[in-house]
Every structure is written in C-alpha cells, then in structure tokens.
Amino acid sequence: MTTISQTAGRSLRPTSSSGFFATLANSFHALFDRLERRSAVKTLNELDDRALRDIGINRSQIEDAVYGQFKAELSRYL
C-alpha cells in the first residue's frame, strides 16, 4: 500500500515573509508619523502667543492638539 502525503510539493516552512513585510511597513509608517508630529510640535512652539491664540490654542495645549487629545473646548472650533 502506498501513502501519498498531502504536503507533497508544499514547503513545510510557514510563509512568514508577508507578515514580516507588513510589520516592517507598519514600523516605517509609525516612525514617519512620529517624526511628522514632532516637527509639528516644534513648529507650533516657535509661534508667539498671539499666533497661537489666533488658531485657538494655548502654549500648554500644543501637544494635545498635535497628538489628537483634543479637549472639549477645542473640538468646537475644528
């Protein structure tokens, strides 16, 4: 009696390359997002208090505005 294996012609090693590349792409996206937000915080910190008031935030609210942690009073204006 001859037994034919169902794994004949298939690799026994799992294909994790797609998972690896997805993880790598997500890491690059997260890094780019982080660098972009840091740049926005730096730019807003360079503005004077009058310019910040014009856009509706105080100096203490810069990071909250950039990182998406809006307070209730900020979300009214957006």
C-alpha positions in Angstrom: 0.0 0.0 0.0 1.3 3.4 -1.0 0.5 6.5 1.0 0.6 9.9 -0.7 1.4 12.8 1.7 -0.8 15.9 1.4 2.2 18.1 1.9 4.0 16.8 -1.2 5.0 19.8 -3.3 4.5 22.3 -0.5 7.1 23.8 1.7 7.0 22.7 5.3 8.2 26.1 6.4 5.5 28.7 7.0 5.4 31.7 4.8 6.1 34.5 7.2 7.6 36.9 4.7 4.3 38.7 4.2 3.9 39.1 8.0 7.5 40.4 8.2 7.0 43.0 5.4 3.7 44.1 6.9 5.3 44.6 10.2 8.2 46.4 8.6 5.8 48.7 6.7 3.8 49.4 9.9 7.1 50.3 11.7 8.1 52.7 9.0 4.7 54.3 9.0 4.8 54.7 12.8 8.3 56.2 12.6 7.2 58.7 9.8 4.1 59.6 11.8 6.2 60.2 15.0 8.7 62.4 13.1 5.9 64.4 11.4 4.2 65.1 14.8 7.5 66.1 16.4 8.0 68.6 13.6 4.5 70.0 14.1 5.1 70.4 17.8 8.4 72.2 17.1 6.8 74.5 14.6 3.9 75.4 16.9 6.4 76.1 19.8 8.2 78.6 17.6 5.0 80.7 17.2 4.3 83.5 19.6 1.4 83.5 21.9 -0.7 85.8 19.8 -0.4 83.5 16.7 -1.3 80.5 18.9 -4.4 82.4 20.2 -5.4 83.1 16.6 -5.5 79.4 15.8 -7.4 78.7 19.1 -4.8 77.0 21.4 -2.6 78.0 24.3 1.0 77.0 24.6 0.1 74.3 27.1 -2.3 72.7 24.6 0.2 72.3 21.7 1.0 68.6 22.3 -2.6 67.8 23.0 -3.6 69.3 19.7 -0.9 67.6 17.7 -1.3 64.2 19.2 -5.1 64.2 18.9 -6.1 64.5 22.5 -8.5 67.4 22.0 -10.2 68.9 24.9 -14.0 69.6 24.6 -13.5 73.3 24.1 -11.0 72.7 21.2 -13.2 70.3 19.3 -15.9 73.0 19.0 -13.6 75.0 16.7 -12.4 72.2 14.5 
